[in-house]
Amino acid sequence: KGYSEKNESFKVDIPEGVNSGNRIRVGNKGNIAPNGTRGDLYIQVRVKKDKHFIREDDDIYIEIPIFFTQIALGTTIKIPGLKGELELKIPAETQDKKHFVFKNAGVKKVNGYGYGDFIVQIKIEYPKTLTQEQKELLEKLQDSFGIQSSPYQDIFLRMFDKVKKWFA
C-alpha cells in the first residue's frame, strides 16, 4: 500500500576486470515486496578513465615518450604496468608509433580465464630548442651520414629521370 525509504550501508565485491556497462547483482538488497520478500539490487558499473592508460576491452594501452637519441642508439627503460614495473627493450632505429606487446599483462578477463595484453606505443620526442653547440654537433652528425641523410633526393632524381623520358 506504500513504500518507505530506508538508508542502508553494505559492502559489494567488485570483481577484477569489470568493465563499463557490466552489471553486478546483489541478492536480497533490492526493494521489499508487499509480501515481505526482498528483491535483488543491480549495480551498473562505470569505470573511470585514467590519464595515462587507455583500456580497450581487456587490453591496456600506454604511450611512452622516448627522446630521439635513445631511439637512434637503442635503450632499455622501466615503465609502469598494472601490477608493477615492466622492462621495455627498445631496439635502435625503432619507428615512431611502434607497438610493443606484453602478453597477459593487461586486465583480467571478467568472464573467463587469463588476462588481456599491455601494449606500449612509442612516441619519439625531439628537442624544442637547441643550443649553438647542439646544432653544430647535429650538423656534424648529419654530414657524417653523407647521402644517406637525404633520402628524399633519390626519389626526386627518379622523378626527374621519368619526366625527362616523357619529353625525350
Disulfide bonds with the S-S distance in Angstrom:
none
